[in-house]
Each structure stands twice: as C-alpha cells, then as structure tokens.
Amino acid sequence: MIRFRISSDKGKYARQRAVAFSGFFLLAFFSVSGCIKRIPVVYPPPAGVEAVEGTGHGLLKGNKVALKGRFAFVCRASGQGRIEAFDPLGRSAFILLTEGEREYLIIPAEKIYAEGEAGVFAARFLGLAMGPRQILGLLSGRPAESGFFESGAWRLESDSRGRIKLGEKEGFVFEVSRYFEPGTVPREIRFRLGTEGKLILKSVRFNTVSGAGAFDTAFLARFTKKTADELEAWFADEN
C-alpha cells in the first residue's frame, strides 16, 4: 500500500493529486488487463465427436493459388464439410462445400462454382488433402482413436502426452505446432503438399448443430458452372 505524507498547508491539493493518481493507476491496470487475450480451454466431449465447427485465420497455398485471411468451418462425421473464407471487409471470398462424394468450390461474389469429386478442390486449390472426417478426427486431439483416418493409409505420430503431432499420407503432411492448452485439441496446424500452409484456430466447438442451410446446394441453380481450370484462372487473376 502506497502512503503519502502531507506536511504543508497544501495538503488538500496533494490529497486530490494522490486520489487522481490512484484512479489513473487503477484505470490503466484494468485497461491493460482487459486487453490481454486469453486463449480458451477446449476439450472434446468424452462421449465422442460427431461434429465440429470453429473459426480461425491462416495461409492456404495450392499449386497456383495463395489465400490469406479469416475463415469459418463446419465438419460432420457423415462426411459433410464447409470451409468459408472471408476478405478483409468480412465478405465471403469462397466456399468449399463437401457433400458425400461430391465437392463444390463456390465464388459467391461472382456467382460461379465448380463441381467435382470430394477432395479434388481442397488439394488442388488449398493444398489441403484432408476431408471433413479427417479434419474432425484431427481436432478431436487423438485421431488414431477417432476412426476417421483410414487404417493403413495414414501414418500418425503422437507426442509424449498422447496428443496428435504429425500425420502423413501420399506426400501430404500436417504437423501440429500448438494446442489449446492444457488439452489435446490442436490450435496451430502447418501442412505441406508441394507448397506450405498454416492454420491458426481461434475457436472450436464440438457436437454443435449447424443451420440446415449450411450444406444446401439448391442456390447453385442461380450460379454459373465453371470448370476447375476456369476457376483456377480466376483465382490467379485475383491473387
């Protein structure tokens, strides 16, 4: 406790200055404390993981495309997945939608899209050779136990605490460099498929129920269908 000794007839002014100083100190302290970003603690549910959604930012690199910014995602054990990236103004830049064995790469602002087999666009445009089930298994923290990685197809490594550390399949490699401590859920993931990329997750929520429209493709009837090469040319022009 700080004490002020007042020995002159200007004591009341000194006391006012002391009170003002103390008030300023407390205001500064709480302002700084409020600015400290606290990383949330995230744990997957013990009963099992059937869905995951969240937000983050990062750098995605395909063979001819580089994308940097914020994104949101939803993945389900059924094989449904949605990754939506946003431009600096918060507008939807593109949507990667997976529905069963089909995948759609959508550019809402241009009202164009391409359709192909699941996994084709994620690998070609984003350098991300993982489907919704693998992303769900990775974020569960212990993918070997999740059953979402094909046995024998993936090589998985864990750290001394049993958390997923690395995964590899046919030239694609992901590596976890940070976690939502003290849990097992990855927070920063680096990956390589010819090029390199990085994802930093801001929030992760398990077994949430997304809106029914998250995987709806009926609106594509109003869009123009393009080939993968045409979309790649569009991305190259934008970059």
LUMMI-539535 format. One record per residue (C-alpha): y, x, z; residue in three letters; residue number from 1. Coordinates in pm, whole numbers, plus 50000, padded with zeros to 5 digits. Example, Ala and Ser with C-alpha at 12.3 -4.5 7.8 and 13.67 -1.06 7.14 Angstrom:
BEGIN
<pt><north>49550</north><east>51230</east><up>50780</up><r>ALA</r><k>1</k></pt>
<pt><north>49894</north><east>51367</east><up>50714</up><r>SER</r><k>2</k></pt>
END
This chain:
BEGIN
<pt><north>50000</north><east>50000</east><up>50000</up><r>MET</r><k>1</k></pt>
<pt><north>50342</north><east>50140</east><up>49898</up><r>ILE</r><k>2</k></pt>
<pt><north>50616</north><east>50115</east><up>50163</up><r>ARG</r><k>3</k></pt>
<pt><north>50989</north><east>50164</east><up>50107</up><r>PHE</r><k>4</k></pt>
<pt><north>51210</north><east>50299</east><up>50384</up><r>ARG</r><k>5</k></pt>
<pt><north>51560</north><east>50150</east><up>50374</up><r>ILE</r><k>6</k></pt>
<pt><north>51827</north><east>50325</east><up>50581</up><r>SER</r><k>7</k></pt>
<pt><north>52158</north><east>50223</east><up>50424</up><r>SER</r><k>8</k></pt>
<pt><north>52372</north><east>49913</east><up>50409</up><r>ASP</r><k>9</k></pt>
<pt><north>52248</north><east>49867</east><up>50051</up><r>LYS</r><k>10</k></pt>
<pt><north>51913</north><east>49768</east><up>50189</up><r>GLY</r><k>11</k></pt>
<pt><north>51903</north><east>49421</east><up>50041</up><r>LYS</r><k>12</k></pt>
<pt><north>51958</north><east>49564</east><up>49690</up><r>TYR</r><k>13</k></pt>
<pt><north>51686</north><east>49820</east><up>49747</up><r>ALA</r><k>14</k></pt>
<pt><north>51452</north><east>49543</east><up>49858</up><r>ARG</r><k>15</k></pt>
<pt><north>51535</north><east>49347</east><up>49543</up><r>GLN</r><k>16</k></pt>
<pt><north>51461</north><east>49652</east><up>49331</up><r>ARG</r><k>17</k></pt>
<pt><north>51136</north><east>49705</east><up>49519</up><r>ALA</r><k>18</k></pt>
<pt><north>51029</north><east>49346</east><up>49460</up><r>VAL</r><k>19</k></pt>
<pt><north>51126</north><east>49369</east><up>49093</up><r>ALA</r><k>20</k></pt>
<pt><north>50934</north><east>49695</east><up>49056</up><r>PHE</r><k>21</k></pt>
<pt><north>50625</north><east>49547</east><up>49223</up><r>SER</r><k>22</k></pt>
<pt><north>50643</north><east>49241</east><up>48999</up><r>GLY</r><k>23</k></pt>
<pt><north>50673</north><east>49459</east><up>48690</up><r>PHE</r><k>24</k></pt>
<pt><north>50379</north><east>49673</east><up>48802</up><r>PHE</r><k>25</k></pt>
<pt><north>50155</north><east>49369</east><up>48859</up><r>LEU</r><k>26</k></pt>
<pt><north>50257</north><east>49213</east><up>48527</up><r>LEU</r><k>27</k></pt>
<pt><north>50181</north><east>49537</east><up>48342</up><r>ALA</r><k>28</k></pt>
<pt><north>49848</north><east>49572</east><up>48521</up><r>PHE</r><k>29</k></pt>
<pt><north>49727</north><east>49224</east><up>48433</up><r>PHE</r><k>30</k></pt>
<pt><north>49859</north><east>49251</east><up>48079</up><r>SER</r><k>31</k></pt>
<pt><north>49664</north><east>49571</east><up>48020</up><r>VAL</r><k>32</k></pt>
<pt><north>49355</north><east>49426</east><up>48188</up><r>SER</r><k>33</k></pt>
<pt><north>49373</north><east>49125</east><up>47961</up><r>GLY</r><k>34</k></pt>
<pt><north>49382</north><east>49350</east><up>47654</up><r>CYS</r><k>35</k></pt>
<pt><north>49058</north><east>49528</east><up>47743</up><r>ILE</r><k>36</k></pt>
<pt><north>48789</north><east>49395</east><up>47512</up><r>LYS</r><k>37</k></pt>
<pt><north>48471</north><east>49314</east><up>47695</up><r>ARG</r><k>38</k></pt>
<pt><north>48152</north><east>49329</east><up>47491</up><r>ILE</r><k>39</k></pt>
<pt><north>47946</north><east>49016</east><up>47564</up><r>PRO</r><k>40</k></pt>
<pt><north>47596</north><east>49046</east><up>47705</up><r>VAL</r><k>41</k></pt>
<pt><north>47346</north><east>48894</east><up>47463</up><r>VAL</r><k>42</k></pt>
<pt><north>46981</north><east>48818</east><up>47534</up><r>TYR</r><k>43</k></pt>
<pt><north>46735</north><east>48641</east><up>47303</up><r>PRO</r><k>44</k></pt>
<pt><north>46566</north><east>48338</east><up>47464</up><r>PRO</r><k>45</k></pt>
<pt><north>46234</north><east>48427</east><up>47633</up><r>PRO</r><k>46</k></pt>
<pt><north>46060</north><east>48128</east><up>47473</up><r>ALA</r><k>47</k></pt>
<pt><north>46109</north><east>48273</east><up>47124</up><r>GLY</r><k>48</k></pt>
<pt><north>46367</north><east>48291</east><up>46846</up><r>VAL</r><k>49</k></pt>
<pt><north>46378</north><east>48026</east><up>46574</up><r>GLU</r><k>50</k></pt>
<pt><north>46736</north><east>48066</east><up>46455</up><r>ALA</r><k>51</k></pt>
<pt><north>47034</north><east>48298</east><up>46493</up><r>VAL</r><k>52</k></pt>
<pt><north>47396</north><east>48281</east><up>46391</up><r>GLU</r><k>53</k></pt>
<pt><north>47696</north><east>48501</east><up>46452</up><r>GLY</r><k>54</k></pt>
<pt><north>47999</north><east>48685</east><up>46322</up><r>THR</r><k>55</k></pt>
<pt><north>48098</north><east>49044</east><up>46260</up><r>GLY</r><k>56</k></pt>
<pt><north>48257</north><east>49286</east><up>46021</up><r>HIS</r><k>57</k></pt>
<pt><north>48145</north><east>49583</east><up>45822</up><r>GLY</r><k>58</k></pt>
<pt><north>48098</north><east>49757</east><up>45493</up><r>LEU</r><k>59</k></pt>
<pt><north>47841</north><east>49642</east><up>45238</up><r>LEU</r><k>60</k></pt>
<pt><north>47762</north><east>49857</east><up>44938</up><r>LYS</r><k>61</k></pt>
<pt><north>47548</north><east>49773</east><up>44641</up><r>GLY</r><k>62</k></pt>
<pt><north>47492</north><east>49981</east><up>44329</up><r>ASN</r><k>63</k></pt>
<pt><north>47828</north><east>49883</east><up>44175</up><r>LYS</r><k>64</k></pt>
<pt><north>47992</north><east>49673</east><up>44445</up><r>VAL</r><k>65</k></pt>
<pt><north>48164</north><east>49764</east><up>44772</up><r>ALA</r><k>66</k></pt>
<pt><north>48274</north><east>49491</east><up>45013</up><r>LEU</r><k>67</k></pt>
<pt><north>48458</north><east>49539</east><up>45341</up><r>LYS</r><k>68</k></pt>
<pt><north>48569</north><east>49270</east><up>45585</up><r>GLY</r><k>69</k></pt>
<pt><north>48463</north><east>48988</east><up>45817</up><r>ARG</r><k>70</k></pt>
<pt><north>48151</north><east>48779</east><up>45774</up><r>PHE</r><k>71</k></pt>
<pt><north>47952</north><east>48500</east><up>45935</up><r>ALA</r><k>72</k></pt>
<pt><north>47581</north><east>48439</east><up>45910</up><r>PHE</r><k>73</k></pt>
<pt><north>47304</north><east>48191</east><up>45988</up><r>VAL</r><k>74</k></pt>
<pt><north>46931</north><east>48265</east><up>45962</up><r>CYS</r><k>75</k></pt>
<pt><north>46630</north><east>48048</east><up>46037</up><r>ARG</r><k>76</k></pt>
<pt><north>46262</north><east>48119</east><up>46082</up><r>ALA</r><k>77</k></pt>
<pt><north>46193</north><east>47875</east><up>45798</up><r>SER</r><k>78</k></pt>
<pt><north>46343</north><east>48129</east><up>45554</up><r>GLY</r><k>79</k></pt>
<pt><north>46684</north><east>47969</east><up>45520</up><r>GLN</r><k>80</k></pt>
<pt><north>46981</north><east>48204</east><up>45534</up><r>GLY</r><k>81</k></pt>
<pt><north>47353</north><east>48205</east><up>45474</up><r>ARG</r><k>82</k></pt>
<pt><north>47594</north><east>48501</east><up>45474</up><r>ILE</r><k>83</k></pt>
<pt><north>47959</north><east>48424</east><up>45408</up><r>GLU</r><k>84</k></pt>
<pt><north>48221</north><east>48697</east><up>45366</up><r>ALA</r><k>85</k></pt>
<pt><north>48595</north><east>48641</east><up>45406</up><r>PHE</r><k>86</k></pt>
<pt><north>48901</north><east>48802</east><up>45254</up><r>ASP</r><k>87</k></pt>
<pt><north>49192</north><east>48935</east><up>45468</up><r>PRO</r><k>88</k></pt>
<pt><north>49353</north><east>48588</east><up>45464</up><r>LEU</r><k>89</k></pt>
<pt><north>49039</north><east>48424</east><up>45602</up><r>GLY</r><k>90</k></pt>
<pt><north>48936</north><east>48261</east><up>45274</up><r>ARG</r><k>91</k></pt>
<pt><north>48574</north><east>48258</east><up>45161</up><r>SER</r><k>92</k></pt>
<pt><north>48516</north><east>48557</east><up>44931</up><r>ALA</r><k>93</k></pt>
<pt><north>48149</north><east>48489</east><up>44857</up><r>PHE</r><k>94</k></pt>
<pt><north>47845</north><east>48312</east><up>44997</up><r>ILE</r><k>95</k></pt>
<pt><north>47489</north><east>48443</east><up>44979</up><r>LEU</r><k>96</k></pt>
<pt><north>47259</north><east>48145</east><up>45031</up><r>LEU</r><k>97</k></pt>
<pt><north>46881</north><east>48164</east><up>45064</up><r>THR</r><k>98</k></pt>
<pt><north>46670</north><east>47850</east><up>45047</up><r>GLU</r><k>99</k></pt>
<pt><north>46297</north><east>47916</east><up>45045</up><r>GLY</r><k>100</k></pt>
<pt><north>46208</north><east>48123</east><up>44739</up><r>GLU</r><k>101</k></pt>
<pt><north>46549</north><east>48084</east><up>44575</up><r>ARG</r><k>102</k></pt>
<pt><north>46873</north><east>48270</east><up>44635</up><r>GLU</r><k>103</k></pt>
<pt><north>47228</north><east>48186</east><up>44530</up><r>TYR</r><k>104</k></pt>
<pt><north>47532</north><east>48411</east><up>44509</up><r>LEU</r><k>105</k></pt>
<pt><north>47842</north><east>48191</east><up>44510</up><r>ILE</r><k>106</k></pt>
<pt><north>48211</north><east>48269</east><up>44450</up><r>ILE</r><k>107</k></pt>
<pt><north>48390</north><east>47956</east><up>44582</up><r>PRO</r><k>108</k></pt>
<pt><north>48740</north><east>48052</east><up>44463</up><r>ALA</r><k>109</k></pt>
<pt><north>48621</north><east>48088</east><up>44103</up><r>GLU</r><k>110</k></pt>
<pt><north>48367</north><east>47803</east><up>44121</up><r>LYS</r><k>111</k></pt>
<pt><north>48093</north><east>48023</east><up>43979</up><r>ILE</r><k>112</k></pt>
<pt><north>47746</north><east>48119</east><up>44102</up><r>TYR</r><k>113</k></pt>
<pt><north>47421</north><east>48286</east><up>44004</up><r>ALA</r><k>114</k></pt>
<pt><north>47068</north><east>48184</east><up>44097</up><r>GLU</r><k>115</k></pt>
<pt><north>46755</north><east>48398</east><up>44127</up><r>GLY</r><k>116</k></pt>
<pt><north>46452</north><east>48484</east><up>44334</up><r>GLU</r><k>117</k></pt>
<pt><north>46505</north><east>48531</east><up>44706</up><r>ALA</r><k>118</k></pt>
<pt><north>46615</north><east>48885</east><up>44790</up><r>GLY</r><k>119</k></pt>
<pt><north>46740</north><east>48982</east><up>44444</up><r>VAL</r><k>120</k></pt>
<pt><north>47114</north><east>48946</east><up>44503</up><r>PHE</r><k>121</k></pt>
<pt><north>47111</north><east>49075</east><up>44861</up><r>ALA</r><k>122</k></pt>
<pt><north>46960</north><east>49403</east><up>44745</up><r>ALA</r><k>123</k></pt>
<pt><north>47148</north><east>49436</east><up>44417</up><r>ARG</r><k>124</k></pt>
<pt><north>47496</north><east>49341</east><up>44534</up><r>PHE</r><k>125</k></pt>
<pt><north>47495</north><east>49420</east><up>44906</up><r>LEU</r><k>126</k></pt>
<pt><north>47233</north><east>49694</east><up>44939</up><r>GLY</r><k>127</k></pt>
<pt><north>47061</north><east>49477</east><up>45199</up><r>LEU</r><k>128</k></pt>
<pt><north>46686</north><east>49448</east><up>45134</up><r>ALA</r><k>129</k></pt>
<pt><north>46619</north><east>49201</east><up>45414</up><r>MET</r><k>130</k></pt>
<pt><north>46565</north><east>48827</east><up>45402</up><r>GLY</r><k>131</k></pt>
<pt><north>46659</north><east>48569</east><up>45667</up><r>PRO</r><k>132</k></pt>
<pt><north>46332</north><east>48611</east><up>45855</up><r>ARG</r><k>133</k></pt>
<pt><north>46373</north><east>48991</east><up>45878</up><r>GLN</r><k>134</k></pt>
<pt><north>46735</north><east>48958</east><up>45995</up><r>ILE</r><k>135</k></pt>
<pt><north>46618</north><east>48708</east><up>46257</up><r>LEU</r><k>136</k></pt>
<pt><north>46340</north><east>48944</east><up>46367</up><r>GLY</r><k>137</k></pt>
<pt><north>46576</north><east>49243</east><up>46382</up><r>LEU</r><k>138</k></pt>
<pt><north>46828</north><east>49062</east><up>46601</up><r>LEU</r><k>139</k></pt>
<pt><north>46552</north><east>48947</east><up>46834</up><r>SER</r><k>140</k></pt>
<pt><north>46555</north><east>49310</east><up>46954</up><r>GLY</r><k>141</k></pt>
<pt><north>46178</north><east>49357</east><up>46925</up><r>ARG</r><k>142</k></pt>
<pt><north>46088</north><east>49277</east><up>46563</up><r>PRO</r><k>143</k></pt>
<pt><north>45732</north><east>49405</east><up>46590</up><r>ALA</r><k>144</k></pt>
<pt><north>45663</north><east>49123</east><up>46833</up><r>GLU</r><k>145</k></pt>
<pt><north>45854</north><east>48859</east><up>46637</up><r>SER</r><k>146</k></pt>
<pt><north>45609</north><east>48829</east><up>46350</up><r>GLY</r><k>147</k></pt>
<pt><north>45896</north><east>48817</east><up>46097</up><r>PHE</r><k>148</k></pt>
<pt><north>45816</north><east>49158</east><up>45944</up><r>PHE</r><k>149</k></pt>
<pt><north>45516</north><east>49170</east><up>45711</up><r>GLU</r><k>150</k></pt>
<pt><north>45239</north><east>49373</east><up>45873</up><r>SER</r><k>151</k></pt>
<pt><north>45179</north><east>49699</east><up>45687</up><r>GLY</r><k>152</k></pt>
<pt><north>45484</north><east>49657</east><up>45461</up><r>ALA</r><k>153</k></pt>
<pt><north>45740</north><east>49781</east><up>45715</up><r>TRP</r><k>154</k></pt>
<pt><north>45747</north><east>50097</east><up>45923</up><r>ARG</r><k>155</k></pt>
<pt><north>45922</north><east>50018</east><up>46251</up><r>LEU</r><k>156</k></pt>
<pt><north>46030</north><east>50255</east><up>46529</up><r>GLU</r><k>157</k></pt>
<pt><north>46146</north><east>50174</east><up>46883</up><r>SER</r><k>158</k></pt>
<pt><north>46343</north><east>50375</east><up>47139</up><r>ASP</r><k>159</k></pt>
<pt><north>46227</north><east>50472</east><up>47489</up><r>SER</r><k>160</k></pt>
<pt><north>46326</north><east>50126</east><up>47617</up><r>ARG</r><k>161</k></pt>
<pt><north>46121</north><east>49942</east><up>47357</up><r>GLY</r><k>162</k></pt>
<pt><north>46423</north><east>49833</east><up>47153</up><r>ARG</r><k>163</k></pt>
<pt><north>46412</north><east>49843</east><up>46775</up><r>ILE</r><k>164</k></pt>
<pt><north>46563</north><east>50167</east><up>46649</up><r>LYS</r><k>165</k></pt>
<pt><north>46464</north><east>50202</east><up>46284</up><r>LEU</r><k>166</k></pt>
<pt><north>46290</north><east>50018</east><up>46003</up><r>GLY</r><k>167</k></pt>
<pt><north>46185</north><east>50127</east><up>45656</up><r>GLU</r><k>168</k></pt>
<pt><north>46036</north><east>49961</east><up>45351</up><r>LYS</r><k>169</k></pt>
<pt><north>46018</north><east>50086</east><up>44991</up><r>GLU</r><k>170</k></pt>
<pt><north>46328</north><east>50306</east><up>45013</up><r>GLY</r><k>171</k></pt>
<pt><north>46535</north><east>50067</east><up>45222</up><r>PHE</r><k>172</k></pt>
<pt><north>46616</north><east>50196</east><up>45572</up><r>VAL</r><k>173</k></pt>
<pt><north>46803</north><east>50033</east><up>45859</up><r>PHE</r><k>174</k></pt>
<pt><north>46895</north><east>50209</east><up>46181</up><r>GLU</r><k>175</k></pt>
<pt><north>47044</north><east>50063</east><up>46500</up><r>VAL</r><k>176</k></pt>
<pt><north>47319</north><east>50281</east><up>46646</up><r>SER</r><k>177</k></pt>
<pt><north>47449</north><east>50048</east><up>46921</up><r>ARG</r><k>178</k></pt>
<pt><north>47327</north><east>49749</east><up>47120</up><r>TYR</r><k>179</k></pt>
<pt><north>47473</north><east>49462</east><up>47320</up><r>PHE</r><k>180</k></pt>
<pt><north>47411</north><east>49648</east><up>47644</up><r>GLU</r><k>181</k></pt>
<pt><north>47218</north><east>49624</east><up>47862</up><r>PRO</r><k>182</k></pt>
<pt><north>46999</north><east>49405</east><up>47640</up><r>GLY</r><k>183</k></pt>
<pt><north>46786</north><east>49466</east><up>47331</up><r>THR</r><k>184</k></pt>
<pt><north>46997</north><east>49292</east><up>47066</up><r>VAL</r><k>185</k></pt>
<pt><north>47143</north><east>49530</east><up>46803</up><r>PRO</r><k>186</k></pt>
<pt><north>47523</north><east>49540</east><up>46774</up><r>ARG</r><k>187</k></pt>
<pt><north>47581</north><east>49808</east><up>46510</up><r>GLU</r><k>188</k></pt>
<pt><north>47337</north><east>49849</east><up>46222</up><r>ILE</r><k>189</k></pt>
<pt><north>47351</north><east>50107</east><up>45946</up><r>ARG</r><k>190</k></pt>
<pt><north>47139</north><east>50074</east><up>45634</up><r>PHE</r><k>191</k></pt>
<pt><north>47062</north><east>50261</east><up>45313</up><r>ARG</r><k>192</k></pt>
<pt><north>46932</north><east>50153</east><up>44975</up><r>LEU</r><k>193</k></pt>
<pt><north>47061</north><east>50418</east><up>44739</up><r>GLY</r><k>194</k></pt>
<pt><north>47405</north><east>50362</east><up>44895</up><r>THR</r><k>195</k></pt>
<pt><north>47504</north><east>50314</east><up>45259</up><r>GLU</r><k>196</k></pt>
<pt><north>47643</north><east>50023</east><up>45457</up><r>GLY</r><k>197</k></pt>
<pt><north>47727</north><east>49927</east><up>45813</up><r>LYS</r><k>198</k></pt>
<pt><north>47743</north><east>49601</east><up>46007</up><r>LEU</r><k>199</k></pt>
<pt><north>47909</north><east>49558</east><up>46347</up><r>ILE</r><k>200</k></pt>
<pt><north>47830</north><east>49227</east><up>46513</up><r>LEU</r><k>201</k></pt>
<pt><north>48096</north><east>49056</east><up>46721</up><r>LYS</r><k>202</k></pt>
<pt><north>47896</north><east>48755</east><up>46838</up><r>SER</r><k>203</k></pt>
<pt><north>47531</north><east>48647</east><up>46827</up><r>VAL</r><k>204</k></pt>
<pt><north>47388</north><east>48310</east><up>46931</up><r>ARG</r><k>205</k></pt>
<pt><north>47022</north><east>48216</east><up>46928</up><r>PHE</r><k>206</k></pt>
<pt><north>46850</north><east>47885</east><up>46855</up><r>ASN</r><k>207</k></pt>
<pt><north>47172</north><east>47702</east><up>46775</up><r>THR</r><k>208</k></pt>
<pt><north>47174</north><east>47401</east><up>46544</up><r>VAL</r><k>209</k></pt>
<pt><north>47396</north><east>47458</east><up>46241</up><r>SER</r><k>210</k></pt>
<pt><north>47559</north><east>47178</east><up>46045</up><r>GLY</r><k>211</k></pt>
<pt><north>47342</north><east>47004</east><up>45792</up><r>ALA</r><k>212</k></pt>
<pt><north>47566</north><east>47130</east><up>45513</up><r>GLY</r><k>213</k></pt>
<pt><north>47513</north><east>47500</east><up>45585</up><r>ALA</r><k>214</k></pt>
<pt><north>47229</north><east>47522</east><up>45330</up><r>PHE</r><k>215</k></pt>
<pt><north>47327</north><east>47238</east><up>45098</up><r>ASP</r><k>216</k></pt>
<pt><north>47345</north><east>47333</east><up>44729</up><r>THR</r><k>217</k></pt>
<pt><north>47448</north><east>46995</east><up>44585</up><r>ALA</r><k>218</k></pt>
<pt><north>47808</north><east>47116</east><up>44543</up><r>PHE</r><k>219</k></pt>
<pt><north>47690</north><east>47373</east><up>44288</up><r>LEU</r><k>220</k></pt>
<pt><north>47673</north><east>47092</east><up>44033</up><r>ALA</r><k>221</k></pt>
<pt><north>48053</north><east>47128</east><up>44012</up><r>ARG</r><k>222</k></pt>
<pt><north>48032</north><east>47506</east><up>43963</up><r>PHE</r><k>223</k></pt>
<pt><north>47963</north><east>47714</east><up>43652</up><r>THR</r><k>224</k></pt>
<pt><north>47635</north><east>47902</east><up>43649</up><r>LYS</r><k>225</k></pt>
<pt><north>47654</north><east>48270</east><up>43556</up><r>LYS</r><k>226</k></pt>
<pt><north>47404</north><east>48549</east><up>43508</up><r>THR</r><k>227</k></pt>
<pt><north>47366</north><east>48828</east><up>43762</up><r>ALA</r><k>228</k></pt>
<pt><north>47525</north><east>49072</east><up>43514</up><r>ASP</r><k>229</k></pt>
<pt><north>47829</north><east>48846</east><up>43474</up><r>GLU</r><k>230</k></pt>
<pt><north>47877</north><east>48824</east><up>43850</up><r>LEU</r><k>231</k></pt>
<pt><north>47838</north><east>49199</east><up>43882</up><r>GLU</r><k>232</k></pt>
<pt><north>48115</north><east>49244</east><up>43626</up><r>ALA</r><k>233</k></pt>
<pt><north>48333</north><east>49002</east><up>43823</up><r>TRP</r><k>234</k></pt>
<pt><north>48275</north><east>49196</east><up>44148</up><r>PHE</r><k>235</k></pt>
<pt><north>48353</north><east>49524</east><up>43969</up><r>ALA</r><k>236</k></pt>
<pt><north>48686</north><east>49384</east><up>43846</up><r>ASP</r><k>237</k></pt>
<pt><north>48774</north><east>49260</east><up>44195</up><r>GLU</r><k>238</k></pt>
<pt><north>48693</north><east>49598</east><up>44350</up><r>ASN</r><k>239</k></pt>
END
